[in-house]
């Protein structure tokens, strides 16, 4: 099976260089590397080394920034059997591609996507564990990553309390490092209504894929997600965008009737309480700004419910 790696990037060349160098260390090289640039990079870092390793390199520059549009543009540039999507701030373990491709080559035609495991770099302190149990009580989080909760909130792989040890099925995949079989793109594309760097677009896309195909996680395929601070939302905007996009996700994929709104607002209440406590205990002004953004997001959700109009902008 042929494979292609698509990396959408925007003014994070140092992070991208680390990512590409980790690709060059793979025990199984991808056949193509497609970099979709929303900045002005001009060429792919380490392009000659990639080509010497047998990787066909394609550089594509866009004028209008947007993660989902970049991913769609990358898909249009390849005919590979398996398409990997990496954030430009990830660093792969040497057998990452090999481990993922092995799952595809051993699976049936109902397999749509495969993701890897994000290596935890932070220890679980007592306070953090208490936070996770608090989040579990309010249906904001859970124990096993890749699950969509009845509240519309999701158990992210970075925050799960019980990491997987064998290949297993999930409800969604993490956008920093997911992959899909070519057949998926006959039916689905990334939603370009998601603005900026696409907060939540990975869950939207992979959950839609899961309505037709299986999604698997392989914990043996590992990587670091360094979460570069460059070109990200400020915390106030991040808080607002999180609430808005979580509501859209809930309405599009989870809501089953009026009673479902109880679970969403129950979880939202817990999320607001948790972020407020963090702000007051840390006395970090940026966390107070995040809470301000969250409350703006709550207000926009309530206004949308009252008027029936909506915009993610």
N, C-alpha and C positions, 0 to 999 in steps of 0.2 A: 504494500500500500504506500502511495506517495503522500507526503505531508508538507504542509506550508505553515509558517509562523507569520502571523500578522501582529505588528506592534504599532499602535497609535501613539504619537508623541507630540509634545508641544513645549519647546524651550526647556527640556530637561536632558541635555546632552550628556552630562556626567552620569546620570542614572542609566540612560540608554546604553552607554558604553559598558557599564558593569553587566547589564542584561545580555548584551550581544556577546561579550566575552564568556559568559556562562553557557551560551548556546554553542560556542566554539569548543567547549570542553565536553560536549555530549558524547556518550558512547555510541549513540545513533544520531546522525545528523539529519535535520529536516532537509527536504529537497529544495524548498524555497524560503526566502526571508523577504517579507514585504513590510516596509516601513512607510506608514502614512503620516506625513508631517504637516502639522498645522502652523509650524513656525517657518524658519528660513535656514534650514540646516544644509541644504544643497546636495548632500550625499550621505550614505549610510556609514557610520563609524566602523572601522575595521572591515570595510567592504572587500578589499583585496584578500584578506585572510579568509573571509567567508567563501569567496569564489574559489580560492585555492583548496578549500576543504570540500568543494563540490556543491556548494549551496548557490543556487541561482538567486541573485539579489535584485529586487525591484524597489526603486524609490519613487514615491508618489506624493506630490505636494498639493495641499488643498488651500483655498483662500479663506473659507469660512470655518472657524474652529467648531469642533463638536465630535465627541467620542463615538457616538453611535453612527454618525455619517462616515467617520473614518473607517469603522469596522465594515460597514456595508461596501465602501469603496475598495477595501482590501479583498473582500470576498469576490468582487467582480473581476479582480486581477489574477485569480488562480483557478485551476481546475483540479487541484489536489484532492485526494480521497478524504484526508483528515485535515481540518483547519484548526490550528492553535491560535489562541488570542492571549497575548501577554501584556500586562501593564509594563511601561518602560522602567518601573522601579522594582522589578522582581529579579531575583538571582536564583537560577536553577541548580539543583544538585545534578551531578554528571549523568545519572541514568534517568532523568526525568522523562525525556522524549521516549526512550526505550520502554519504560514502564507503562506509559500511556498507550503507545502503539500496540503493545502486547495485549492490552485489554480489547482493543478494536479487532485485532486479528484472531482473537479467540471467541468472539461474540457473534450473535445472530443479527439479522437485518433490523430487529426492533431497537437496536442500540442507537441512540441519537447523540449523546455527549458523554465525555469523561473529564473529570477534574482531578487535581492532585491535592496533597496535604500541605498546608502552610505551617512551617516550623515555628513553634512558639518561642519567642525570645524573652518573654517576661514570666517571672515566677508567680504562682498563685498564692498571694498573701491571704491571711485570714480575712482582712477587710474586703479584698476582691471576691473571695468566695461568698461572703455575706451579701455582697452586691448581686452576685449571680443568683443566689437563692431569693433575694428580694425581687429581682427581675422575673424569675420563674413563677413566683406567687402572682405577679401581675400580668403574666402571659406576654412579657416583653422578650423573654429569652427562654432557652431550654437547655437540655443536657447534651443532645447529639446534634452536630452541625448538619446543615442542609435540609432542615425541616421548616415548613411553613406552618405557623400556628394559626388557630381559629381567629385570633385577633388581627391577623394580617401582618404581624411582626414575624421576623424570621430568626432562626438560630444560625448566626454567622459562624463560619469555621474558625475564625480567630478567637471566639469567645466561648466555644463549647467546653463543657466540663468533662465529657466522656468521649475523647477522640476515638475514631474508628481504627481498627487494627487489620481489617480485611476489606476486600472490595465489597461495596454495598450500594444499594439504590438510594437516591436522594431526590428531594423535591426541586432543588435548584443547585446551580453551580456558582462558584465565586468568579467574578469577572476578571480578577487579576491574573487568572491562569486556567481558563477553561478551554475546551476543545470540542468540536462537533464534526460529525460525519458529513460529507458533502451532500448527502440526500436531504439533510435538514433544511438547506437553503432553497430547496424546491418549494418549500411551504412557508418558511419564516424569514423575516429580516429584522434587523434591529430598529427599534422605534426612535425615529429622529426627532420626536417631540421632546425627548429628554434633553435639557439644556446643559451647557458647560461640559464638565467632565462626566456627566451622565450618572449622577448619584441614584443607584437603584435600578439602572437599566439592565444589569446582569441578571437580576432576579426576574424582572419582567420577561426578558427573552427566554431564559432557560425554563421558566415555569410554563410559558407557552409551548416550548418544544416538548416538555414533559406530558402534554396532553396527547401527543402522538407517538413519542419515542421514550425509551428508558434513558435515565441519566444515572451514571455510576461515579463513585469516587474511589480512587485507588490510593490508599494511604502510603504505599511504597514509593509513589512519585512525589517527591518533596521539593520545596522551594522556600526561599525567604521572600517576604513581601516587606520591603523597607519603608513603604509609605512615605515617599518623599514629600516634604512640606511645600515644595515649589509648585506654583500654578494650581493651588487648591483654594476652595472657598475660605473666606474668613469665617470665624466661628458663628457669628450672628446669622450670616447667610446660610451656613451649613445647617444650623438648627432649624431654620425656616424650611429649607429644601428637604430635610429629612422628614419632617412632618407632612409636608405637601405630597411628596412622592410615596410615602408609606400609605397615605390615604388613597391615592390613585391606585396603587397596587392592591389595596384591600378591596376597593370597589370593582376593579377589573377581574380579580382572580379569586377572591376569598368570600365576598359577601354572598350569602344565600337567602337573605330576607331581612326584614326590619330588625329582627332579633340579633342579627350578626353585629349590628352597630354597638350593642352593649359590650361585646368583647373588645371591639376596637377602642372605644372610649375608656373602657376599664384599663386596657394596656397603656393607652396614651396618658391616663392619669398617673399610673405608676412611673412612666418614663419621665414625666414632668417633675414628679417628686424626687426621683433619683438624681436628675440633673441639677435640681435646685439644692439638694443636700450637698452635692459635690462642690457647687459654687460657694456655698456658705462655709463649708469645712475647709476648703482650699484657700479661700479669699483671693482667688485668681480672677482678675477683672475680665479676662477673655471668656471664662466660664459663665460669668453673669451675662455677657453679651450673647453667649450661646442660648441661655435660658430666654433672653429677650427675643431671639430669633424663633425659638420654639413656640413661644406664646403668639408671635406674629403668625406662625404657621397654623396654630390652633384656630386663631381668629379667621384666617383665610379659609380653613376647612368649614367652619361654622357658616361663614358667609356663602360659600359655595352650596352648602346644603340648603340654605334659605332661598338662594336665587336660581340654583340649577346651572350656573355658569362656572367655567373653570379655566384656569391658565396656569401652567407651571412657571411662567416667567415671573 
